[in-house]
Amino acid sequence: MNAASAAVATALTFVWLGMVLAISFLEAPLKFRAPGVTTPIGLGIGRLVFRALNRVETVLALAVIAAVATGAPPLRVGVLTAVTALLLAAQLTLVRPRLNRRSDRVLAGETLPRSRAHLVYIFAESLKALALLALGISILTAR
């Protein structure tokens, strides 16, 4: 992979990974432990935060794809880029709409059990974090 494309793709990948780790695995669970944060307030905050995160992730994904595509990457870098982008796309098109509909119901006053879609989202988020880590390392070690 050429040096300029590799540098840009590596930086973007690790920024993306840092955002996912900080928001999905730190901020999201902790906000519900803060004093006075009710489920509706936590959901409202979470929706705003994840909407912003997902917009930034989409921009980062497109920028990583562009940097990788212009850098003559080895096959493993191309595959990891595609896997990461597909995981994000699946979250945004398949899981997030279900979670949004559910949170709409909770915000309207319904009491619902824990959602399986939420567990699917967490699983996909975990896979995406691992894919981002593998992608960043693969770009760094690509020759």
C-alpha positions in Angstrom: 0.0 0.0 0.0 1.4 3.4 -0.8 2.6 5.4 2.2 0.2 8.4 1.9 -2.9 6.3 1.6 -1.7 4.0 4.4 -1.1 6.9 6.7 -4.5 8.4 6.0 -6.4 5.1 6.3 -4.6 4.1 9.5 -5.3 7.5 11.2 -9.0 7.4 10.1 -9.4 3.8 11.2 -8.0 4.3 14.7 -10.0 7.5 15.2 -13.1 5.6 14.2 -12.2 2.8 16.6 -11.6 5.2 19.4 -15.0 6.8 18.9 -16.7 3.4 18.9 -14.9 2.3 22.1 -15.6 5.6 23.9 -19.2 6.0 23.0 -20.5 2.5 22.6 -18.6 0.8 25.4 -18.1 3.6 27.8 -20.6 6.4 27.5 -23.6 4.4 26.6 -23.7 2.0 29.6 -22.5 4.6 32.1 -25.2 7.2 31.4 -27.8 5.0 32.9 -25.8 4.9 36.2 -25.7 8.6 36.6 -28.0 10.0 39.4 -31.3 11.2 38.2 -31.0 9.7 34.7 -34.3 7.9 34.0 -34.7 5.4 31.2 -36.6 8.0 29.0 -33.8 10.6 29.6 -31.1 8.0 28.9 -32.8 6.9 25.7 -33.2 10.5 24.5 -29.5 11.2 25.1 -28.5 7.9 23.6 -30.5 8.6 20.4 -28.9 11.9 19.9 -25.4 10.6 20.7 -25.7 7.5 18.4 -27.3 9.5 15.6 -24.2 11.8 15.7 -21.8 8.9 16.0 -23.4 7.0 13.1 -23.1 10.1 10.9 -19.5 10.5 11.7 -18.9 6.8 11.3 -20.5 7.0 7.8 -18.1 9.8 6.8 -15.1 7.9 8.3 -16.1 4.7 6.5 -16.3 6.5 3.2 -13.0 8.2 3.8 -11.3 4.9 4.8 -12.7 3.2 1.7 -11.4 6.0 -0.5 -7.9 6.0 1.1 -7.7 2.2 0.9 -9.0 2.1 -2.7 -6.4 4.6 -3.9 -3.5 2.9 -2.1 -3.3 -0.4 -4.0 -4.0 -2.4 -0.8 -3.2 -6.1 -0.2 -6.3 -8.4 -0.3 -6.6 -8.6 3.5 -6.8 -4.8 3.8 -9.5 -4.7 1.2 -11.5 -7.5 2.8 -11.3 -6.0 6.3 -12.4 -2.6 4.9 -15.4 -4.2 3.3 -16.3 -6.2 6.4 -16.1 -3.1 8.6 -18.2 -1.1 6.2 -20.8 -3.9 5.9 -21.1 -4.2 9.6 -21.8 -0.5 9.9 -24.3 -0.7 7.0 -26.1 -3.6 8.7 -26.3 -1.7 12.0 -27.7 1.4 10.3 -30.2 -0.3 8.0 -31.3 -3.4 9.8 -30.8 -2.9 13.6 -31.0 0.8 14.3 -34.5 1.3 12.8 -35.9 -1.5 15.1 -34.2 0.1 18.1 -35.6 3.5 17.1 -39.1 2.1 16.9 -38.7 0.5 20.3 -37.3 3.6 21.9 -40.2 5.6 20.4 -42.6 3.2 22.3 -40.7 3.5 25.5 -40.6 7.3 25.2 -44.4 7.2 24.7 -44.7 5.5 28.1 -44.8 1.8 27.3 -42.8 -0.6 29.5 -41.0 -3.2 27.4 -38.6 -6.0 28.2 -35.0 -5.8 27.1 -34.7 -6.0 23.3 -33.0 -8.7 21.4 -32.2 -6.1 18.7 -30.2 -4.3 21.3 -28.1 -7.4 21.9 -27.7 -7.8 18.1 -26.5 -4.2 18.0 -24.0 -4.8 20.8 -22.7 -8.0 19.1 -22.3 -6.1 15.7 -20.6 -3.2 17.5 -18.2 -5.6 19.1 -17.4 -7.3 15.8 -17.0 -3.8 14.2 -14.5 -2.8 16.9 -12.5 -6.0 16.3 -12.7 -5.5 12.6 -11.4 -1.9 13.0 -8.5 -3.0 15.2 -7.6 -5.8 12.6 -7.9 -3.3 9.8 -5.7 -0.7 11.4 -3.1 -3.3 12.2 -3.3 -4.8 8.7 -2.7 -1.4 7.1 0.2 -0.7 9.4 1.8 -4.0 8.5 0.9 -3.9 4.8 3.9 -3.7 2.5 
